[in-house]
Amino acid sequence: MAPAGSASLPYWPCVGIMLINRNGRIWLGRRSSVPDEEGSGHWWQMPQGGIDEGEEPVTAAARELFEETGVRSASFLAEAPGWFYYDLPAHLVGVSWKGKYGGQKQRWFAFRFTGDDAEIDIAPQDHKPEFDRWRWAGIDEIASLVVPFKRKVYEQVIEAFRPLVA
């Protein structure tokens, strides 16, 4: 059973992507310090985004991966079991996402990066960039770099995909 969202608002259905390179490192993008729907700060995260109406979650994951990183050279590895949920902190409820959602419910997918780092482009032409920097990180450092209200989800994702990194 799904938890109730913050302030009884629904959860926004989204996908998240763990992109793993040949060396077992995970792609992270640094959120811009410009205030946005989740506040401001220099937090890091894996690619993620909304599922369009009628879109299959794995299709949304591939689309979001390309939109946020420019990566097309990736092969599907696995889908984490079930939905992962997080609530927005109280100061963002009613502010983020035009006040429509109290948090997110996410389906997570792991992909193997098969290309070259030169393929990565975090400044897409067709929409606002999500990140101002990117890097490859070890799996055990990821949770400490993400905004605190997403950490529990990241810990669950890390455990679900850890065998794919080893």
LUMLUM-51917 format. One record per residue: residue in three letters; chain; x, y negated, z negated of N, C-alpha, C in turn. Coordinates in steps of 0.05 Angstrom, whole numbers. Last residue first. Layout:
N
SITE_ALA_A_X_Y_Z_X_Y_Z_X_Y_Z
...
***
This chain:
166
SITE_ALA_A_581_89_171_604_105_163_617_119_186
SITE_VAL_A_535_69_194_559_52_193_584_69_187
SITE_LEU_A_494_103_187_501_96_214_527_80_216
SITE_PRO_A_486_106_132_498_129_146_506_123_174
SITE_ARG_A_460_54_122_488_60_114_500_84_129
SITE_PHE_A_407_44_132_425_46_155_454_52_148
SITE_ALA_A_382_42_81_370_58_103_390_63_126
SITE_GLU_A_415_7_53_414_35_45_402_52_67
SITE_ILE_A_404_-40_81_432_-30_80_431_0_72
SITE_VAL_A_350_-46_70_359_-42_98_387_-30_98
SITE_GLN_A_351_-56_15_336_-33_26_345_-26_54
SITE_GLU_A_380_-104_14_391_-80_0_377_-55_10
SITE_TYR_A_345_-137_42_371_-130_54_383_-106_41
SITE_VAL_A_303_-140_5_298_-127_32_325_-119_44
SITE_LYS_A_330_-167_-36_319_-140_-41_314_-126_-14
SITE_ARG_A_344_-217_-11_364_-197_-19_353_-169_-23
SITE_LYS_A_312_-260_1_312_-238_20_330_-214_11
SITE_PHE_A_320_-298_-38_293_-285_-37_291_-263_-16
SITE_PRO_A_375_-316_-31_367_-297_-52_340_-284_-49
SITE_VAL_A_403_-309_35_387_-326_16_375_-308_-5
SITE_VAL_A_462_-268_38_436_-276_47_422_-293_26
SITE_LEU_A_510_-250_16_511_-274_34_484_-284_42
SITE_SER_A_503_-203_-11_511_-227_-27_511_-252_-10
SITE_ALA_A_490_-167_29_469_-175_11_477_-200_-5
SITE_ILE_A_542_-159_57_519_-172_69_499_-183_49
SITE_GLU_A_584_-129_38_584_-158_32_558_-172_41
SITE_ASP_A_580_-77_54_577_-82_26_578_-112_19
SITE_ILE_A_590_-77_109_563_-71_100_559_-79_70
SITE_GLY_A_629_-132_132_627_-105_121_600_-101_109
SITE_ALA_A_615_-170_191_618_-167_162_617_-138_155
SITE_TRP_A_629_-217_242_625_-188_235_631_-185_206
SITE_ARG_A_594_-279_253_617_-264_246_609_-234_243
SITE_TRP_A_576_-347_273_571_-318_271_597_-304_263
SITE_ARG_A_542_-410_266_566_-394_267_558_-364_266
SITE_ASP_A_492_-431_267_513_-449_276_541_-435_277
SITE_PHE_A_428_-404_290_454_-402_275_474_-423_285
SITE_GLU_A_385_-411_322_380_-403_294_405_-406_277
SITE_PRO_A_372_-463_370_390_-442_358_383_-436_329
SITE_LYS_A_310_-469_403_328_-480_383_346_-457_371
SITE_HIS_A_311_-443_472_299_-449_446_320_-458_426
SITE_ASP_A_339_-436_520_310_-438_521_296_-442_494
SITE_GLN_A_394_-430_516_384_-453_530_354_-458_527
SITE_PRO_A_427_-412_454_410_-406_477_400_-432_490
SITE_ALA_A_478_-404_423_467_-429_431_450_-425_457
SITE_ILE_A_505_-358_412_485_-367_392_473_-394_399
SITE_ASP_A_525_-305_446_519_-333_451_497_-342_432
SITE_ILE_A_568_-253_462_552_-265_441_550_-295_446
SITE_GLU_A_605_-235_499_577_-235_507_560_-250_487
SITE_ALA_A_653_-232_474_649_-255_491_620_-257_501
SITE_ASP_A_655_-182_449_647_-206_433_641_-230_450
SITE_ASP_A_626_-134_493_650_-149_484_640_-174_469
SITE_GLY_A_580_-80_477_593_-100_494_618_-111_482
SITE_THR_A_552_-49_445_569_-35_464_584_-54_482
SITE_PHE_A_526_-44_382_536_-63_401_557_-49_419
SITE_ARG_A_472_-5_364_501_-5_367_508_-25_388
SITE_PHE_A_419_-23_319_429_-21_346_460_-20_345
SITE_ALA_A_365_-11_277_394_-11_280_400_-7_309
SITE_PHE_A_309_-47_252_321_-30_272_351_-33_272
SITE_TRP_A_252_-57_211_281_-60_215_291_-39_234
SITE_ARG_A_196_-96_202_206_-70_212_235_-75_219
SITE_GLN_A_170_-136_149_189_-132_170_193_-102_176
SITE_LYS_A_130_-187_128_132_-158_128_149_-152_153
SITE_GLN_A_141_-247_90_143_-231_115_141_-202_108
SITE_GLY_A_98_-297_60_123_-281_62_124_-266_89
SITE_GLY_A_52_-324_64_65_-324_38_92_-309_38
SITE_TYR_A_32_-366_119_41_-340_108_55_-344_81
SITE_LYS_A_16_-417_135_-1_-394_142_6_-369_128
SITE_GLY_A_47_-464_131_30_-456_109_12_-432_113
SITE_LYS_A_81_-467_173_57_-484_174_37_-475_153
SITE_TRP_A_127_-440_156_109_-428_176_81_-441_176
SITE_SER_A_129_-470_91_141_-455_112_120_-443_130
SITE_VAL_A_88_-489_56_105_-507_71_117_-493_95
SITE_GLY_A_62_-451_28_46_-473_38_61_-493_55
SITE_VAL_A_120_-438_-8_93_-429_-1_76_-453_6
SITE_LEU_A_166_-460_-26_163_-458_3_135_-449_12
SITE_HIS_A_166_-457_-81_169_-484_-69_166_-484_-38
SITE_ALA_A_162_-401_-91_140_-419_-96_142_-446_-81
SITE_PRO_A_194_-362_-39_194_-375_-66_172_-396_-68
SITE_LEU_A_158_-312_-3_171_-338_-4_173_-347_-32
SITE_ASP_A_169_-242_-9_152_-266_-14_169_-290_-13
SITE_TYR_A_179_-187_35_189_-207_16_170_-230_14
SITE_TYR_A_179_-118_53_165_-142_47_182_-161_30
SITE_PHE_A_184_-70_104_197_-82_81_184_-110_78
SITE_TRP_A_150_-12_128_153_-41_127_168_-49_102
SITE_GLY_A_180_52_150_160_33_139_167_4_141
SITE_PRO_A_248_68_156_221_77_150_203_55_138
SITE_ALA_A_284_38_210_281_43_181_252_52_176
SITE_GLU_A_305_69_269_285_51_257_283_58_227
SITE_ALA_A_366_72_307_347_81_288_327_60_280
SITE_LEU_A_394_56_356_404_77_338_381_89_321
SITE_PHE_A_397_30_421_381_35_398_393_59_382
SITE_SER_A_453_-8_443_437_16_445_422_21_419
SITE_ALA_A_470_-66_479_465_-53_453_447_-29_458
SITE_SER_A_480_-117_511_495_-92_510_492_-79_483
SITE_ARG_A_456_-164_502_440_-145_517_453_-117_516
SITE_VAL_A_458_-220_461_467_-193_465_447_-176_480
SITE_GLY_A_444_-271_446_452_-267_474_460_-238_480
SITE_THR_A_424_-279_395_452_-273_398_462_-272_426
SITE_GLU_A_369_-291_397_386_-303_376_415_-299_380
SITE_GLU_A_349_-264_442_343_-292_439_362_-305_419
SITE_PHE_A_367_-210_434_377_-226_456_373_-256_452
SITE_LEU_A_338_-198_387_367_-195_387_379_-212_410
SITE_GLU_A_286_-206_404_297_-224_384_328_-222_384
SITE_ARG_A_282_-162_440_278_-189_449_291_-209_430
SITE_ALA_A_290_-118_407_309_-122_429_307_-151_439
SITE_ALA_A_245_-126_372_273_-126_362_293_-131_384
SITE_ALA_A_202_-121_406_207_-147_393_235_-148_383
SITE_THR_A_208_-67_417_210_-86_439_216_-114_428
SITE_VAL_A_197_-46_367_223_-42_378_228_-60_401
SITE_PRO_A_141_-64_359_163_-74_343_191_-69_355
SITE_GLU_A_105_-83_418_115_-61_401_139_-72_385
SITE_GLU_A_57_-135_422_84_-126_426_92_-103_407
SITE_GLY_A_8_-158_410_8_-135_428_36_-124_433
SITE_GLU_A_38_-219_395_12_-205_397_14_-183_418
SITE_ASP_A_107_-212_374_86_-225_390_61_-207_391
SITE_ILE_A_138_-215_314_127_-196_334_105_-210_348
SITE_GLY_A_192_-259_295_164_-250_296_159_-230_318
SITE_GLY_A_258_-239_273_238_-257_284_211_-244_287
SITE_GLN_A_330_-235_264_303_-227_257_283_-247_270
SITE_PRO_A_398_-218_254_377_-228_271_350_-218_262
SITE_MET_A_421_-227_186_420_-211_211_398_-223_228
SITE_GLN_A_450_-286_156_430_-265_159_434_-250_185
SITE_TRP_A_474_-333_107_479_-315_130_456_-295_132
SITE_TRP_A_466_-402_89_462_-373_84_466_-358_110
SITE_HIS_A_475_-458_74_492_-442_92_489_-413_85
SITE_GLY_A_415_-498_74_437_-484_61_452_-468_82
SITE_SER_A_344_-508_65_369_-514_77_391_-499_62
SITE_GLY_A_282_-472_80_299_-490_64_325_-496_78
SITE_GLU_A_256_-445_118_264_-430_94_282_-446_76
SITE_GLU_A_245_-480_159_223_-467_146_230_-452_121
SITE_ASP_A_300_-525_147_281_-512_164_259_-499_148
SITE_PRO_A_353_-572_145_329_-561_132_310_-549_153
SITE_VAL_A_415_-552_170_392_-569_174_367_-557_161
SITE_SER_A_454_-515_168_448_-529_142_425_-549_146
SITE_SER_A_437_-453_201_445_-481_202_438_-495_175
SITE_ARG_A_458_-390_181_436_-409_185_447_-437_184
SITE_ARG_A_503_-350_213_500_-369_191_478_-388_198
SITE_GLY_A_494_-281_228_494_-309_236_490_-326_212
SITE_LEU_A_528_-219_232_514_-239_216_516_-266_229
SITE_TRP_A_536_-151_248_534_-179_258_518_-196_239
SITE_ILE_A_579_-106_215_552_-116_220_552_-145_228
SITE_ARG_A_624_-54_233_619_-80_222_592_-90_231
SITE_GLY_A_643_-8_258_625_-5_234_620_-31_220
SITE_ASN_A_670_-16_304_686_-13_280_669_-11_254
SITE_ARG_A_632_-26_343_647_0_344_663_5_319
SITE_ASN_A_578_-59_305_598_-56_326_613_-30_324
SITE_ILE_A_509_-63_297_534_-51_286_554_-48_309
SITE_LEU_A_457_-102_277_475_-97_300_502_-88_290
SITE_MET_A_397_-95_251_425_-92_243_440_-84_268
SITE_ILE_A_342_-137_256_361_-121_271_388_-120_257
SITE_GLY_A_272_-142_242_300_-148_235_318_-128_249
SITE_VAL_A_208_-170_256_228_-149_259_255_-160_250
SITE_CYS_A_143_-185_226_169_-191_239_186_-166_242
SITE_PRO_A_83_-212_207_96_-188_217_121_-195_234
SITE_TRP_A_74_-249_149_79_-252_177_94_-227_187
SITE_TYR_A_23_-235_101_51_-232_109_53_-235_140
SITE_PRO_A_-27_-282_76_-18_-257_89_12_-258_95
SITE_LEU_A_-33_-308_9_-30_-312_38_-20_-287_51
SITE_SER_A_-33_-306_-46_-53_-291_-31_-54_-297_-1
SITE_ALA_A_13_-329_-64_-11_-345_-64_-33_-332_-47
SITE_SER_A_51_-283_-27_51_-306_-45_25_-322_-42
SITE_GLY_A_14_-221_-12_33_-243_-6_31_-265_-27
SITE_ALA_A_9_-159_-44_-4_-184_-36_17_-206_-32
SITE_PRO_A_41_-101_-15_37_-120_-36_21_-144_-26
SITE_ALA_A_11_-44_16_26_-69_18_21_-87_-5
SITE_MET_A_17_24_0_0_0_0_18_-25_0
***
